[in-house]
Amino acid sequence: MTRRRRWTDTGWGLGDDSRSSMTPEEARLIQELIVEFCGLSYGLDSTFFLERRLGPRLEALGLQSARDYYHYLRYDPNGPGEIETLVERLTTHETYLFRESYQLDAFRLEIVPEIIRRDDGAKSITVWSAGCSTGEEAYTLAILLKEDARLRDWNRRVIGSDISRKVVAAARRGQYGPSSFRATSEYFQRKYFREKEGKFAVRDDVRSLCSFGQLNLLATERFRVLGRCDAIFCRNVLMYLSTEARERIVDAFYDSLNPGGYLLLGHSESLLNVTTRFDLVHLSRDLVYRRPL
Ligand SMILES: C[S@@+](CC[C@H](N)C(=O)[O-])C[C@H]1O[C@@H](n2cnc3c(N)ncnc32)[C@H](O)[C@@H]1O
């Protein structure tokens, strides 16, 4: 009698045998597919990590081996949908409002004033939160733009995008629990959020500045539809991607920025070994990247 292999808490095994059973070749094939799809490489060199994340999907689909799963992803008509589900299981969506305040200060006190000074009469500012997760970063930026009285009659636009449809839907809802407010002052929480169904919902006048969409950052040809940006926040995203993916995405960010536009990365990220096209600008509160004028 053949026993069907089944997922266990510690691995993918036969009955009680919970030892790892994904072969290095299977792991390599799946890693390559994921990197090709979205650039994600972080943690994928660990077969154990892959097994833990993939196991429940194999179980749910009734597949026998990681190789079967690879074939499903690659050739089944449902493969493209499944790879999105898989990436969902491999990514972290950790985020919160007013994250990395020193950088937001740099944006508010140095970058926005420079954009205002350079204005040619168009009175328009566009900021993109690329890899926005559940939307806290985009709403934070919208609040900062609303707070600046000099922008009152400007066309203010905040774009939020993420590869995950789930988090984009949550971003559109804009309702948050306490952990999203861990770095938010009581003043801003009260001013821009309303209590709703046990959560706090972002006020409509902030929401109206924001638009959200699903976008895989590797699909750089789609960036054009967003139009030119004055600043791109891509924080805590590139660190999870392969070098090739970073190069491609950052190159496309360059083209999406207006001359003099800024690229802001997470505090542990840099463009070292990625590109030399951007100027590194020392602001008083942060080091940021700028497309040369
Ligand atoms: C840790 S969150 C960062 C959220 C926010 N930027 C912040 O710093 O608080 C990383 C996000 O990047 C998204 N992501 C990862 N790879 C992506 C890709 N290739 N295209 C678009 N989004 C991606 C994930 O879905 C996740 O929501």
The ligand as an SDF file (V2000), in Angstrom:
LIG
                    3D

 27 29  0  0  0  0  0  0  0  0999 V2000
    7.5800   44.7540    4.5100 C   0  0  0  0  0  0  0  0  0  0  0  0
    6.3460   45.3370    3.4230 S   0  0  0  0  0  0  0  0  0  0  0  0
    6.8120   47.0710    3.3460 C   0  0  0  0  0  0  0  0  0  0  0  0
    5.6220   47.9920    3.5210 C   0  0  0  0  0  0  0  0  0  0  0  0
    5.9810   49.4780    3.5670 C   0  0  0  0  0  0  0  0  0  0  0  0
    6.6670   49.9010    2.3810 N   0  0  0  0  0  0  0  0  0  0  0  0
    6.7940   49.7970    4.7960 C   0  0  0  0  0  0  0  0  0  0  0  0
    8.0110   49.9990    4.6950 O   0  0  0  0  0  0  0  0  0  0  0  0
    6.2090   49.8640    5.8870 O   0  0  0  0  0  0  0  0  0  0  0  0
    6.9160   44.7220    1.8390 C   0  0  0  0  0  0  0  0  0  0  0  0
    5.8390   44.7080    0.7730 C   0  0  0  0  0  0  0  0  0  0  0  0
    6.4630   44.5500   -0.4890 O   0  0  0  0  0  0  0  0  0  0  0  0
    5.6000   43.7950   -1.2990 C   0  0  0  0  0  0  0  0  0  0  0  0
    6.3580   43.2140   -2.4220 N   0  0  0  0  0  0  0  0  0  0  0  0
    7.3100   42.2470   -2.3830 C   0  0  0  0  0  0  0  0  0  0  0  0
    7.7350   41.9710   -3.6250 N   0  0  0  0  0  0  0  0  0  0  0  0
    7.0500   42.7880   -4.4650 C   0  0  0  0  0  0  0  0  0  0  0  0
    7.0510   42.9640   -5.8800 C   0  0  0  0  0  0  0  0  0  0  0  0
    7.8440   42.2560   -6.6990 N   0  0  0  0  0  0  0  0  0  0  0  0
    6.2080   43.8790   -6.3980 N   0  0  0  0  0  0  0  0  0  0  0  0
    5.4060   44.6160   -5.5970 C   0  0  0  0  0  0  0  0  0  0  0  0
    5.3600   44.4920   -4.2680 N   0  0  0  0  0  0  0  0  0  0  0  0
    6.1790   43.5830   -3.7040 C   0  0  0  0  0  0  0  0  0  0  0  0
    5.0260   42.7440   -0.3560 C   0  0  0  0  0  0  0  0  0  0  0  0
    3.8070   42.2010   -0.8330 O   0  0  0  0  0  0  0  0  0  0  0  0
    4.8670   43.5500    0.9410 C   0  0  0  0  0  0  0  0  0  0  0  0
    3.5570   44.0310    1.1040 O   0  0  0  0  0  0  0  0  0  0  0  0
  1  2  1  0
  2  3  1  0
  2 10  1  0
  3  4  1  0
  4  5  1  0
  5  6  1  0
  5  7  1  0
  7  8  2  0
  7  9  1  0
 10 11  1  0
 11 12  1  0
 11 26  1  0
 12 13  1  0
 13 14  1  0
 13 24  1  0
 14 15  1  0
 14 23  1  0
 15 16  2  0
 16 17  1  0
 17 18  1  0
 17 23  2  0
 18 19  1  0
 18 20  2  0
 20 21  1  0
 21 22  2  0
 22 23  1  0
 24 25  1  0
 24 26  1  0
 26 27  1  0
M  CHG  2   2   1   9  -1
M  END
$$$$
